[in-house]
Amino acid sequence: MIGEDLQALVMIPGLSGHEERVASEIAARMPVPCRTDRLGNLIATFQGTGPSVMLFTHMDQLGFVVRKVEENGLIRVQRLGGVPERALLSQAVVLSAKTGKDIPGVIANKSHHATQPDEKYTVPKTADLFIDAGYTSKASAEADGIRIGTPVTYAPNFMQLAEGRIAGTAIDDRAGCAVLLDVARSLAARQDGPTVHVVFSTQEEFNLRGAVVAAQSLKPDIAIQVDLMLACDTPDMTDLGEMRLGGGPGISLYSFHGRGTLNGVLPHPALVTVFESAAAELQMPLQRSAQVGVLTDLSYVQLVGEGVASIDVGFPMRYSHSSLEVCQISDLEDLARLLCAALGEITPETKLERGA
């Protein structure tokens, strides 16, 4: 079921601030009715006893916003989110017009026969890129609904790879959404446990906005955030850690952005114990991550109210923020099992206070 949900979700464009179609698909797959707030967060509550938990992941994806349509019909864009410029040339994209159409286009790459020697090993800046959607004039592009502000994302794609691995668009974090759908189905059938607010948040790729608003409203005691964890099992990543595809879910013991945003997460010790205990009970390997350059919604959610006991959990993923990201379905399935087991270990007796 996780694979089926994931395949459906990655095929829906949902730039930050334009997540409505993704939210609609998730709501249709949820086992209980959902509500939304003013930022578009999708929320479902499963009542229980003891500390309340906000279990969340983000629906949005990074991409671009149209900044100008040239008179010849070519389209200029602004980058939205951490789009890697070196991965952009020749990429297929879709422009989601107000008319409801997803219009295909391609990020232009200068013809090789005209590329000079000093250009071969340089990466053009986003400001110099343009999208060719086939239009021959500004008027024809605008007639199709292309305007300043039109959202642009990588063209949706889903590929089955060998040995249960998949490549897809916006695996970050539609995979997290598929996992939470699976957890929600289990919560709908449970007999007891803590109150759990399952939240699919908006605008994570636009400076981590939606989840904070949800947390301010829900006032959880505990926050569990689900997102990718950097897989370190390719030659370019081996020095950064031990996270690997097929190695099961993981927890983050340290994250720090360090790129102009001096924020990160040090997980609550009690929650580290909860997840380690749940993994041991399931006889499931639990991978560990400690990374600089990583920032999630949890960095701000943990500071809401009097403070929220928090932990980042996730799945290993390769090639973050590229047009095709890679993960393994078994890791997602095990993550869903781990989350259900960990939630079952949270009781009215769970101690969250910290001190001597």
C-alpha distance (Angstrom), angle and dihedral (degrees) to the residues before:
residue distance angle dihedral
M1 . . .
I2 3.81 . .
G3 3.79 90.7 .
E4 3.80 91.4 49.4
D5 3.81 92.5 48.6
L6 3.79 91.7 46.9
Q7 3.78 93.9 50.4
A8 3.80 91.1 51.8
L9 3.80 94.1 46.9
V10 3.80 98.9 48.0
M11 3.80 89.7 55.8
I12 3.82 92.6 62.7
P13 3.82 117.6 83.6
G14 3.80 111.4 -131.6
L15 3.79 115.5 165.4
S16 3.80 116.5 -174.2
G17 3.79 107.4 -76.1
H18 3.81 90.9 20.5
E19 3.80 101.7 70.6
E20 3.81 98.5 124.9
R21 3.80 97.3 108.7
V22 3.80 91.8 49.0
A23 3.80 91.0 47.7
S24 3.80 91.0 50.3
E25 3.81 91.8 53.3
I26 3.80 92.4 47.3
A27 3.81 92.2 48.0
A28 3.81 90.0 52.0
R29 3.81 89.6 54.5
M30 3.81 97.1 44.8
P31 3.83 117.2 104.9
V32 3.81 92.2 -136.6
P33 3.81 135.0 37.1
C34 3.80 116.7 -83.4
R35 3.78 132.9 -151.0
T36 3.80 130.7 -151.2
D37 3.78 134.7 -146.4
R38 3.79 132.4 -148.4
L39 3.79 93.6 -81.0
G40 3.79 91.4 51.0
N41 3.80 98.7 -107.5
L42 3.81 111.9 159.1
I43 3.82 112.1 -136.3
A44 3.80 134.7 -174.9
T45 3.81 122.7 177.8
F46 3.80 125.8 -151.8
Q47 3.81 107.7 -166.6
G48 3.79 121.5 -135.0
T49 3.79 142.9 131.3
G50 3.78 135.9 -81.5
P51 3.81 125.9 27.5
S52 3.79 114.3 2.1
V53 3.78 117.8 -121.6
M54 3.79 130.3 -151.5
L55 3.81 106.5 -156.2
F56 3.77 108.6 -173.6
T57 3.78 149.5 164.4
H58 3.80 133.3 171.8
M59 3.80 128.6 -100.6
D60 3.79 100.5 -164.6
Q61 3.78 131.8 90.1
L62 3.77 135.1 -153.9
G63 3.79 124.3 -107.8
F64 3.77 139.0 114.3
V65 3.79 144.2 -58.8
V66 3.80 121.8 -139.1
R67 3.81 109.4 -110.7
K68 3.82 99.8 174.3
V69 3.79 141.7 3.5
E70 3.80 110.8 -146.2
E71 3.79 120.6 -136.1
N72 3.82 88.7 -111.1
G73 3.84 91.3 56.4
L74 3.80 97.8 -104.2
I75 3.79 113.9 134.5
R76 3.82 129.4 -133.6
V77 3.80 121.4 -158.1
Q78 3.79 145.2 -166.2
R79 3.80 118.4 -134.7
L80 3.82 116.6 -114.4
G81 3.79 114.2 -162.1
G82 3.79 130.1 -10.6
V83 3.78 98.3 -34.8
P84 3.84 109.9 168.7
E85 3.80 105.9 -127.7
R86 3.79 93.2 -157.2
A87 3.81 89.8 62.2
L88 3.81 97.4 52.1
L89 3.80 111.6 77.9
S90 3.83 112.8 105.0
Q91 3.80 92.7 5.2
A92 3.79 117.8 147.6
V93 3.81 113.3 -125.1
V94 3.78 139.2 178.2
L95 3.78 126.1 -135.8
S96 3.80 110.0 -149.4
A97 3.79 103.1 -146.2
K98 3.80 125.7 -159.4
T99 3.79 87.6 -114.9
G100 3.81 87.6 71.2
K101 3.79 93.9 -108.5
D102 3.80 123.1 129.1
I103 3.78 102.5 -142.6
P104 3.82 117.3 -158.4
G105 3.76 121.8 -132.5
V106 3.78 141.9 157.6
I107 3.79 130.8 -130.2
A108 3.78 102.2 -121.1
N109 3.80 121.8 -115.5
K110 3.80 117.0 -163.8
S111 3.79 111.9 -107.7
H112 3.77 109.8 -92.4
H113 3.81 92.7 -132.8
A114 3.80 89.7 61.3
T115 3.81 97.6 41.4
Q116 3.79 112.5 114.3
P117 3.83 122.1 -137.7
D118 3.81 92.5 -108.2
E119 3.82 90.5 54.0
K120 3.79 98.1 53.1
Y121 3.79 96.2 82.7
T122 3.79 101.1 35.5
V123 3.80 130.1 96.0
P124 3.81 116.3 -136.4
K125 3.80 116.8 -130.2
T126 3.79 119.4 -114.7
A127 3.80 89.4 -110.6
D128 3.80 89.3 63.3
L129 3.80 96.4 48.4
F130 3.78 125.7 95.7
I131 3.79 134.7 -170.8
D132 3.78 121.1 -129.9
A133 3.81 109.8 -153.7
G134 3.80 93.5 165.0
Y135 3.80 97.8 -97.7
T136 3.79 118.6 141.8
S137 3.79 96.2 -161.9
K138 3.79 143.0 23.8
A139 3.81 88.9 -117.1
S140 3.81 93.4 58.0
A141 3.82 91.9 48.2
E142 3.79 91.8 49.5
A143 3.80 91.0 47.0
D144 3.82 86.9 60.5
G145 3.81 90.7 52.4
I146 3.81 100.0 -98.0
R147 3.81 108.4 146.6
I148 3.75 140.0 150.2
G149 3.80 104.2 -69.5
T150 3.82 96.8 31.9
P151 3.84 109.0 145.1
V152 3.79 118.3 -118.8
T153 3.81 126.0 -166.4
Y154 3.77 138.4 169.1
A155 3.81 110.4 -77.4
P156 3.83 106.7 -92.5
N157 3.78 114.1 -102.6
F158 3.80 138.3 167.3
M159 3.81 123.7 -173.3
Q160 3.78 130.3 -178.0
L161 3.80 108.7 -137.7
A162 3.80 129.5 -171.0
E163 3.81 124.1 -70.4
G164 3.79 97.7 18.0
R165 3.78 96.5 -54.2
I166 3.77 123.9 132.0
A167 3.79 136.0 -164.0
G168 3.76 119.8 -151.8
T169 3.74 150.2 148.6
A170 3.82 116.0 -87.3
I171 3.80 95.0 1.0
D172 3.82 76.0 156.5
D173 2.94 95.8 99.9
R174 3.79 115.4 -16.5
A175 3.80 84.7 83.9
G176 3.79 87.8 60.4
C177 3.81 89.0 49.5
A178 3.82 90.8 52.5
V179 3.81 90.0 50.2
L180 3.82 92.3 50.6
L181 3.80 91.0 49.1
D182 3.79 88.2 56.2
V183 3.81 91.8 47.4
A184 3.82 90.8 48.3
R185 3.80 90.7 55.7
S186 3.80 89.2 54.0
L187 3.80 92.0 46.8
A188 3.80 90.4 52.5
A189 3.81 89.3 58.6
R190 3.84 99.9 41.4
Q191 3.80 124.6 110.4
D192 3.82 100.6 -147.1
G193 3.79 144.1 -7.7
P194 3.79 139.1 110.6
T195 3.78 125.6 -39.6
V196 3.81 105.2 -89.2
H197 3.79 124.4 -163.9
V198 3.81 107.6 -161.9
V199 3.80 107.4 -156.1
F200 3.79 129.8 -172.3
S201 3.79 101.5 -165.4
T202 3.80 135.1 -154.0
Q203 3.80 135.5 -137.3
E204 3.80 97.5 19.8
E205 3.79 90.3 140.5
F206 3.82 88.9 51.6
N207 3.80 98.3 67.0
L208 3.81 98.3 -59.2
R209 3.80 100.9 -75.1
G210 3.80 114.9 145.7
A211 3.80 102.4 56.7
V212 3.80 92.3 53.9
V213 3.80 91.2 59.2
A214 3.80 90.8 48.7
A215 3.80 91.2 50.3
Q216 3.80 92.1 49.2
S217 3.79 88.5 55.8
L218 3.82 99.3 40.2
K219 3.83 97.0 40.6
P220 3.83 94.2 -155.6
D221 3.78 124.0 -167.4
I222 3.80 91.1 -146.3
A223 3.81 131.3 31.5
I224 3.80 122.0 -162.5
Q225 3.78 113.7 -174.5
V226 3.82 121.8 -162.8
D227 3.79 120.2 -155.7
L228 3.77 142.9 127.0
M229 3.79 122.5 -62.3
L230 3.78 118.4 -150.7
A231 3.79 110.3 -100.0
C232 3.80 109.1 -137.7
D233 3.80 98.4 -169.0
T234 3.82 99.4 102.9
P235 3.83 124.1 83.9
D236 3.81 93.7 -105.8
M237 3.82 93.9 53.1
T238 3.80 107.1 38.5
D239 3.81 95.3 104.7
L240 3.82 92.3 56.7
G241 3.78 100.7 66.7
E242 3.79 148.1 -60.0
M243 3.82 102.7 -83.5
R244 3.80 110.8 130.4
L245 3.78 139.0 177.7
G246 3.78 111.2 -100.7
G247 3.79 91.9 22.5
G248 3.78 93.9 105.1
P249 3.81 132.6 -113.7
G250 3.77 123.6 -33.7
I251 3.78 145.3 -153.4
S252 3.78 127.4 -139.2
L253 3.79 116.6 -125.3
Y254 3.81 94.1 -179.6
S255 3.78 136.4 10.1
F256 3.79 129.1 172.0
H257 3.77 127.1 169.8
G258 3.78 100.1 -154.5
R259 3.82 93.4 178.3
G260 3.76 102.6 106.1
T261 3.81 91.2 -56.4
L262 3.77 108.5 87.5
N263 3.76 96.1 -160.4
G264 3.77 140.2 106.5
V265 3.79 143.1 134.3
L266 3.77 135.1 -87.3
P267 3.82 103.1 -171.6
H268 3.79 123.1 -123.2
P269 3.84 107.8 -99.6
A270 3.80 93.1 -134.2
L271 3.80 90.5 57.2
V272 3.79 92.5 47.6
T273 3.80 86.2 55.5
V274 3.81 91.6 47.7
F275 3.81 92.7 54.3
E276 3.78 94.8 42.0
S277 3.80 89.7 50.4
A278 3.81 93.0 46.7
A279 3.81 91.6 49.8
A280 3.81 91.2 49.1
E281 3.80 91.1 49.7
L282 3.81 89.6 52.0
Q283 3.82 90.9 44.2
M284 3.80 85.5 -126.5
P285 3.81 125.4 146.6
L286 3.80 112.9 -115.1
Q287 3.79 116.2 -155.5
R288 3.80 122.3 -149.3
S289 3.79 129.9 -141.8
A290 3.81 135.2 -167.5
Q291 3.80 113.5 174.6
V292 3.79 143.3 166.4
G293 3.81 115.3 -150.8
V294 3.80 93.8 41.6
L295 3.79 124.0 112.6
T296 3.81 129.2 170.0
D297 3.80 138.2 179.2
L298 3.77 88.1 -96.3
S299 3.80 90.8 73.1
Y300 3.80 88.0 74.5
V301 3.80 101.0 26.8
Q302 3.81 90.1 62.3
L303 3.82 89.5 62.9
V304 3.81 97.3 54.5
G305 3.81 117.5 119.9
E306 3.78 112.5 -27.7
G307 3.80 90.5 -15.1
V308 3.80 131.4 -75.1
A309 3.82 124.9 -120.6
S310 3.79 100.7 -119.8
I311 3.78 145.4 -174.9
D312 3.82 136.4 172.9
V313 3.79 115.8 -136.6
G314 3.76 127.5 174.0
F315 3.78 155.1 131.7
P316 3.81 130.2 -80.1
M317 3.81 113.9 -101.6
R318 3.78 134.5 178.1
Y319 3.82 129.5 -141.9
S320 3.81 99.3 17.2
H321 3.81 117.7 -152.0
S322 3.81 92.5 9.5
S323 3.80 122.2 124.9
L324 3.82 89.1 -103.8
E325 3.79 118.7 36.2
V326 3.81 122.2 -175.2
C327 3.80 131.1 -139.4
Q328 3.81 138.5 151.6
I329 3.79 122.1 -110.9
S330 3.82 93.8 -142.9
D331 3.82 89.5 59.6
L332 3.81 89.7 54.7
E333 3.80 92.3 47.7
D334 3.80 91.4 49.6
L335 3.80 90.7 47.1
A336 3.81 90.4 55.9
R337 3.82 90.2 50.2
L338 3.80 91.3 47.9
L339 3.80 93.1 50.3
C340 3.81 91.9 51.0
A341 3.81 90.9 49.3
A342 3.80 93.0 46.7
L343 3.80 92.4 49.5
G344 3.80 87.6 52.2
E345 3.80 89.8 57.8
I346 3.81 92.8 56.8
T347 3.81 107.5 94.4
P348 3.82 137.8 160.2
E349 3.82 85.8 -90.8
T350 3.81 94.4 57.9
K351 3.81 107.5 121.2
L352 3.78 116.2 -140.6
E353 3.80 100.8 166.1
R354 3.78 115.3 109.0
G355 3.77 126.6 -153.7
A356 3.76 146.6 94.0
